[in-house]
Amino acid sequence: MELSTLFNKAVAESKELPAKPSNDTLLQLYSLYKQSTEGDNESESPNMFDFVAKAKYEAWMSQKGKAKDQAMTEYIELVEKLKS
């Protein structure tokens, strides 16, 4: 199967996981998804008092420079791990 097809399948499966992942894992899923779909984060840093937005911003920034295909592969692997 093509990588984008596998990625889209993993995105759908991530919404039906048997257990809710930890916040750290959710941030990892978020950052890999954003890197896969949008590439490097070019947005401005959110207000330092918006803790959720700041955590998401920093998680996505940690993926900077990672190729979209690599981010997709890591996302798929993480979802597979969470399903078991």
N, C-alpha and C positions, 0 to 999 in steps of 0.2 A: 504494500500500500504506500501511497505517496505520503511524505512527512506531514504536509498540511492536513490531509485527511485524518491521519492518526492524531494530530494535535487537536483538531476540532472534536474528535471522538473523546479524547481525554478531557477537554473542557466540559463537555456534556457530562461525562462520568464524574468529574470533580464536584458536581452539584448533587450527586446521589451517593456520596460516600457513606459507608456504614456507621462511622463515628465522626463527630466534628473534630477537625484537626486543631492542634494548639495554635495560639496566636502567631508564634514564630513560623510555623508551617504555613499558615494562611498568608503571612507576609511573603514567604518564599514563593508560594503559588502566584500571588499577585505580581511580584517583581518579575518572575519568569514569563508570566502572561504578557505583561506590558512590554518587556524587552522583545518578546516574540512578535507582537503585533505592531509596536510603534518604534522599536529600536531604542537608542539612547535617550535618556530623560533630558529634555532641553527646557523644561519648565522651571519657573522660579521657585525657590524654597518657600514652603507655606509658613504662615505665622507660627512662631515657636510655641504658642499656647494652644495650637490645634494639634494635640498629641497624636491623634489617629492619622491625620494628613501628613504630619512630619514623619511618622514611622513608615508610612507607605512611600513617601518621597525618598527617604534614606534607603529603604529596601530596594527600590528601583534603581537608585544611583549606584548601589553595590553591584549591579549587573552591567554597568557601563563598559562598552567595548566588546561585549559578548555578541557574537554573530547570532542573527535571528534563528538560524537552523539549530545552533547549539542550544539556545534557550528553549526552543520547541522540544528538542530531544530531552533536555533535563526536566521540563514540565511533564512530558509523557511518562518518564521514568518515575518521577515523584508521585504522580497520580496512581500508577501501577502499584507502587510500594504501599500507598495509603489504602488501596482497595483490599489488600490481603490482611 
